[in-house]
């Protein structure tokens, strides 16, 4: 097998096959997953854009592919998608920085 990346984009199409090893749990997951993405207080468009941002935060290449396509199918513009990516990056960066408070607290305690 000669592949140029660790993640094979073709594997995204195989996601439904996770039921092969554990059908009951996969069925429960997909029922829940499909329910989550139904229109509700948030539109399907909003949910797709949120999913795209989260995909970047958790750095899932399969999710990035899927939710880029999903966002575009709901009319989300390239500019809106990139802004969502920047929101995700800001949250990730802020989360790292806020943990700096923990480091500062520990350093101050050890310096006493």
C-alpha positions in Angstrom: 0.0 0.0 0.0 1.6 3.2 -1.1 -0.3 6.2 0.2 1.0 9.8 0.5 -0.8 10.6 3.8 -1.6 8.7 6.9 -5.3 9.6 6.5 -6.8 8.0 3.4 -9.6 10.3 2.1 -11.3 7.2 0.7 -11.8 6.0 4.3 -14.4 8.8 5.0 -16.8 6.9 2.7 -16.3 3.8 4.9 -17.5 5.5 8.1 -20.8 3.7 8.0 -19.0 0.5 8.1 -18.0 1.0 11.7 -21.1 -1.0 12.4 -19.4 -4.1 11.1 -17.7 -4.9 14.5 -20.4 -3.6 16.8 -23.8 -3.1 15.1 -25.9 -2.2 18.1 -23.6 0.6 19.3 -23.1 2.0 15.8 -26.9 2.1 15.3 -27.3 4.1 18.5 -24.5 6.4 17.5 -25.9 7.1 14.0 -29.4 7.6 15.3 -28.1 10.1 17.8 -25.8 11.7 15.2 -28.6 12.1 12.7 -30.9 13.6 15.4 -28.2 16.1 16.4 -27.9 17.5 12.9 -31.7 17.9 12.3 -33.0 21.4 12.2 -33.9 22.6 15.6 -33.1 25.8 17.5 -30.1 26.0 15.1 -30.4 25.6 11.4 -28.7 22.9 9.4 -26.4 25.6 8.0 -25.4 26.8 11.4 -24.8 23.3 12.6 -22.6 22.5 9.6 -20.5 25.6 10.2 -20.2 24.8 13.9 -19.1 21.3 12.9 -16.5 22.7 10.5 -15.0 24.9 13.3 -15.0 22.0 15.8 -13.4 19.8 13.1 -10.5 22.1 13.0 -10.3 22.3 16.8 -10.0 18.6 17.1 -7.9 18.4 13.9 -9.9 15.6 12.2 -9.1 15.6 8.5 -12.1 13.4 7.7 -14.4 15.8 9.5 -12.8 18.8 7.8 -13.5 17.2 4.4 -17.0 16.3 5.4 -18.0 19.6 7.0 -16.4 21.7 4.3 -18.6 19.9 1.8 -21.6 20.1 4.1 -21.1 23.8 4.8 -20.8 24.5 1.1 -24.0 22.5 0.4 -25.8 24.8 2.8 -24.5 27.9 1.1 -21.8 28.9 3.5 -19.2 31.1 1.7 -15.5 30.6 1.7 -15.1 33.7 3.8 -17.6 32.4 6.4 -15.8 29.1 6.5 -12.4 30.8 7.0 -13.8 33.0 9.7 -15.1 29.9 11.5 -11.6 28.4 11.3 -10.2 31.5 12.8 -12.8 31.3 15.6 -11.7 27.8 16.2 -8.0 28.8 16.2 -8.7 31.6 18.6 -10.4 29.3 21.1 -7.6 26.7 20.8 -5.0 29.5 21.3 -6.9 31.0 24.2 -7.2 27.6 25.8 -3.5 27.1 25.7 -2.8 30.6 27.1 -5.4 30.4 29.9 -3.6 27.3 31.1 -0.6 29.6 31.5 -2.3 30.8 34.6 -1.9 27.3 36.0 1.8 27.5 35.2 2.1 31.0 36.7 0.3 29.8 39.9 2.6 26.8 40.2 5.8 28.9 39.5 4.8 31.5 42.1 4.1 28.7 44.7 7.5 27.0 44.0 9.3 30.4 44.2 8.0 31.1 47.7 
